[in-house]
Amino acid sequence: MTTLPDPSPFESESTGSGPRIGVVMSHGFTGSPHSMRPWAEHLAAEGFAVRLPLLPGHGTSWQNLATHRWQEWHEAVDHAYRQLEASCDAVFAAGLSMGGTLALRVAATRPVAGTVVVNPGLVIDDPRSAVVGILKHFQKSTPAIANDILKPGMDEGAYERTPVAAAHELKKMFKDTVTLLPRISAPVRVFRSTVDHVVSDHSIELLRRHLRAPLELSLLGNSYHVATLDNDAGEIFRGSVDFIRKTMAARTGPSDAGSKDAAHEQA
């Protein structure tokens, strides 16, 4: 079995003056915090408090993932949100792929200040998903969906196999999350790869259709699905900071936003 890159959670505390801003983050399906760590570290360097948990069943083995329900993934991110809420003036949610789905769930159920998602999933386009609830009883796993990255030499550290039982859980979570989208009131920033071999534009169309909150969309022309480790990662990192600063300035006034970048134009 291939050794996975470090799947450890990441945490940082708020630093600097001004409002204490927290960001709860989530990695994607079959992955780990490794795929989000550079982004989390960038946000921490900007002075934000960050919580990036390891979701149950991840960072271990695909067999372990097959034993967990989607509600456990949501609870892990929600728990991290509650930790930040206790010590911060405002909390944002952020995520990649399924982590974007979880970030949107938190935004629909908690008073987040805003949400930043990268290639969020809301539907499984594989035709087999129609029968995945039955298929899981006859087939334990399928080939991996990992490492859809344009940049050479990058490894997101996802599983080599995808457990069918977990894919069924993912499908159920996607369906439930779509029903929650109209509840989101805080602004949402989406970074979308123009070439994505994992999540199709159907998910973005669903987000546009059901979301009532303000939505900003930035296209990434030089990255595939795992854009947080790809060529456009810097644009995501800078753009998310600008979004957070701009949103806070709108809430509290520019003098309280605490950043020389508050007036920078969106990437």
C-alpha positions in Angstrom: 0.0 0.0 0.0 1.3 3.4 -1.0 2.2 5.7 2.0 0.0 8.8 2.0 1.4 12.3 2.4 1.0 13.8 5.9 -2.7 13.8 6.6 -2.5 15.7 9.9 -5.1 18.4 10.7 -3.9 22.0 10.6 -4.7 24.7 13.2 -3.7 28.3 13.8 -4.8 31.1 16.0 -5.7 34.7 15.1 -2.9 37.2 15.1 -2.6 40.9 14.6 -5.0 43.8 15.3 -8.6 44.3 14.2 -11.4 41.8 14.2 -10.5 38.2 15.0 -11.3 36.3 11.8 -11.6 32.5 11.6 -11.7 30.2 8.6 -13.0 26.7 8.9 -11.7 24.5 6.0 -12.4 21.1 4.6 -10.6 18.8 2.2 -12.2 16.6 -0.4 -13.5 13.0 -0.7 -10.9 10.3 -0.2 -8.2 13.0 0.4 -6.8 14.7 3.5 -5.7 18.1 4.8 -2.6 17.7 2.8 -4.4 19.0 -0.3 -5.5 22.1 1.6 -2.4 22.8 3.7 -0.7 25.4 1.5 -4.0 27.4 1.4 -4.4 27.0 5.2 -0.9 28.1 5.8 -1.4 31.2 3.6 -4.5 32.2 5.5 -2.7 31.6 8.8 0.1 33.9 7.6 -2.5 36.6 7.0 -3.4 36.5 10.6 -6.6 34.4 10.5 -7.4 31.6 12.9 -7.7 28.4 10.9 -9.2 25.0 11.6 -8.6 22.3 8.9 -9.7 18.9 10.4 -9.1 15.4 9.1 -12.5 14.0 8.2 -13.5 10.6 9.7 -12.4 7.7 7.5 -9.8 9.8 5.6 -6.0 9.7 5.8 -6.1 6.1 6.8 -7.4 3.5 4.3 -10.3 3.3 1.9 -11.6 0.3 3.9 -11.9 2.6 6.9 -13.7 5.3 4.9 -16.3 2.7 3.9 -17.4 2.4 7.5 -18.4 6.1 8.0 -21.5 8.1 7.2 -21.7 11.5 5.6 -23.1 13.0 8.8 -19.7 12.3 10.5 -17.9 14.4 7.9 -20.3 17.3 8.4 -20.0 17.1 12.2 -16.2 17.3 12.0 -16.4 20.5 10.1 -19.2 21.9 12.2 -17.3 21.1 15.3 -14.3 23.0 13.9 -16.6 25.9 13.1 -17.9 26.0 16.7 -14.4 26.1 18.0 -13.7 29.2 15.9 -17.0 30.8 16.7 -16.1 30.7 20.4 -13.0 32.9 19.9 -13.5 34.9 16.7 -15.6 37.9 15.7 -16.4 36.4 12.3 -15.9 32.9 10.7 -15.7 32.1 7.1 -16.0 28.6 5.5 -13.8 27.2 2.8 -13.3 23.9 1.0 -12.2 21.9 -2.0 -14.5 19.5 -3.9 -16.6 17.6 -1.3 -15.0 20.0 1.2 -16.7 22.8 -0.7 -20.0 20.9 -0.2 -19.3 20.8 3.5 -18.4 24.5 3.6 -21.7 25.3 1.9 -23.5 23.1 4.4 -21.9 25.0 7.3 -22.9 28.3 5.5 -26.5 27.1 5.3 -26.7 26.0 9.0 -24.4 28.5 10.8 -24.0 32.3 10.7 -20.8 32.4 8.6 -19.6 35.7 7.3 -18.9 34.2 3.8 -17.8 31.1 1.9 -15.0 30.3 -0.5 -15.2 27.0 -2.5 -13.0 25.4 -5.1 -14.6 23.1 -7.6 -17.4 22.2 -5.2 -19.4 19.0 -5.9 -23.2 18.8 -5.7 -23.9 15.8 -8.0 -22.2 12.6 -9.1 -22.3 12.4 -12.8 -21.2 8.8 -13.1 -24.2 6.8 -14.4 -23.5 4.1 -11.8 -24.5 6.5 -9.1 -28.2 5.7 -9.9 -27.7 2.2 -8.4 -24.8 2.9 -6.0 -27.0 2.0 -3.1 -27.4 -1.5 -4.5 -23.9 -1.7 -6.0 -22.2 -1.3 -2.7 -23.5 -4.7 -1.6 -21.7 -6.4 -4.5 -18.7 -4.2 -5.2 -16.4 -2.9 -2.4 -14.4 -0.3 -4.4 -13.7 1.3 -7.7 -10.5 2.9 -9.2 -9.4 6.1 -7.6 -10.5 9.6 -8.7 -7.3 11.1 -7.3 -4.6 13.5 -8.5 -6.5 15.4 -11.2 -3.7 18.0 -11.2 -2.1 19.6 -14.2 1.1 20.7 -12.5 3.7 17.9 -12.7 5.0 16.1 -9.6 2.0 16.9 -7.3 0.3 14.3 -5.2 -2.9 15.1 -3.2 -2.5 12.0 -1.1 -5.9 10.5 -1.8 -6.8 6.8 -1.7 -5.8 4.4 -4.5 -9.4 3.0 -4.4 -12.8 4.6 -3.9 -15.1 2.7 -1.5 -18.5 2.3 -3.1 -20.3 2.5 0.3 -18.7 5.9 0.9 -19.7 7.0 -2.7 -23.2 6.2 -1.7 -22.8 8.4 1.4 -21.4 11.2 -0.8 -24.4 11.0 -3.1 -26.8 11.3 -0.2 -24.9 14.3 1.2 -24.9 16.0 -2.2 -28.7 15.6 -2.5 -29.3 16.9 1.0 -27.0 19.9 0.6 -28.7 21.1 -2.6 -31.9 21.5 -0.6 -30.1 23.7 1.9 -28.5 26.1 -0.6 -31.4 28.6 -0.5 -30.7 29.1 3.2 -27.3 30.6 2.6 -27.4 34.4 3.1 -23.7 35.4 3.2 -21.7 35.9 0.0 -20.1 33.0 -1.8 -16.8 33.0 -3.8 -16.3 30.1 -6.2 -13.0 29.2 -7.9 -13.8 27.0 -10.9 -11.3 25.1 -13.1 -12.1 25.3 -16.8 -10.9 21.7 -17.1 -12.1 19.4 -14.3 -12.2 15.7 -14.8 -13.9 15.0 -11.5 -16.7 17.6 -11.0 -18.7 18.6 -14.0 -20.3 22.0 -14.7 -23.6 20.4 -13.6 -22.6 21.1 -9.9 -21.9 24.7 -10.7 -25.2 25.0 -12.5 -27.0 23.6 -9.4 -25.3 26.1 -7.2 -26.2 29.0 -9.4 -29.8 27.8 -9.6 -30.5 27.3 -5.9 -28.2 29.9 -4.3 -29.9 33.1 -3.3 -26.8 34.7 -1.7 -24.4 36.9 -3.7 -22.1 34.7 -5.8 -18.7 35.6 -7.4 -17.1 33.2 -9.9 -13.5 33.1 -10.9 -12.3 30.8 -13.6 -9.0 29.0 -13.3 -7.5 28.3 -16.7 -4.3 26.5 -15.7 -5.5 23.9 -13.2 -7.5 20.8 -13.0 -9.7 19.6 -10.2 -7.3 19.8 -7.2 -6.6 23.5 -7.9 -5.3 24.1 -4.4 -2.1 22.2 -5.4 -2.1 23.3 -9.0 -0.8 26.2 -11.1 -3.5 28.6 -10.1 -3.2 28.0 -6.3 -1.7 31.4 -5.8 -4.8 33.0 -7.4 -7.0 31.0 -5.0 -5.0 32.0 -2.0 -4.8 35.7 -2.8 -8.4 35.8 -4.0 -9.7 34.2 -0.9 -7.9 36.7 1.3 -9.2 39.6 -0.8 -12.7 38.2 -0.5 -12.5 37.9 3.3 -11.1 41.4 3.7 -13.7 42.9 1.4 -16.5 41.1 3.1 -15.3 42.2 6.5 -14.9 45.8 5.3 -18.5 45.7 4.1 -19.6 44.4 7.5 -17.5 46.5 9.9 -16.0 49.4 7.8 -12.6 49.6 6.1 -10.8 50.8 9.2 -11.6 47.6 11.0 -10.8 45.2 8.2 -7.1 45.1 9.3 -5.4 44.8 5.9 -3.6 46.9 3.4 -5.2 44.5 0.9 -8.8 45.5 1.8 -9.2 47.7 -1.2 -7.5 45.5 -3.7 -9.6 44.4 -6.7 -10.9 40.9 -6.8 -8.6 38.5 -8.7 
